[in-house]
Amino acid sequence: MSLPLISGEAWHRLRMGDFVQVEWPSSPQLFELIQQMMRRDPEQRVTAREIWTHPVVSRARIEMEEAYAEAVRLGASTFAASPLASVREDFLEDILAEQSVAEMDISF
């Protein structure tokens, strides 16, 4: 099975930084990060460190670290902390919420 080629006017508009066709009301923070990651000029593009510390990515990382700690505490498989594992129902809602990482309960 081959993957479809990504082309067409819509894709080229996105690559040029034109996001008017995209509606993403659920997470302005994530939308902004995606825009920063897609900047054509590498000097203007967000760095790996900036992605790592971005609030949405930080919240996801904290959630996965908590899942890992809980699995270890229970003696369960640490696969629960894998991006491939199932997550609780409100996982996306929580990481896309625009609260600061400092506001999250990160105690284990």
Secondary structure, DSSP 8 states (H G I E B T S, - for coil): -------SHHHHHHHTT--TT---TT-HHHHHHHHHHT-SSTTTS--HHHHHHSHHHHHHHHHHHHHHHHHHHHT--GGGGSTTS---TTHHHHHHS---GGGS----
